[in-house]
């Protein structure tokens, strides 16, 4: 018997994890402010989406 799996809409699970505050250099580097408890924990998130208002989801 096949079980019906529900498709999860990932848009409903987006959280803000930081903010882009500036860009610099000729390679297009960006400076971000992490909203995670420890600053380097932001790198534990596999995918980032940067919106027009520079929030990182």
Buried (B, 14 or more C-beta within 10 A) or exposed (E): EEEEEEEEEEEEEEEEBBBBEEEEEEEEEEEBEBBEEEEEEBEEEEEEEBEEEBBBB
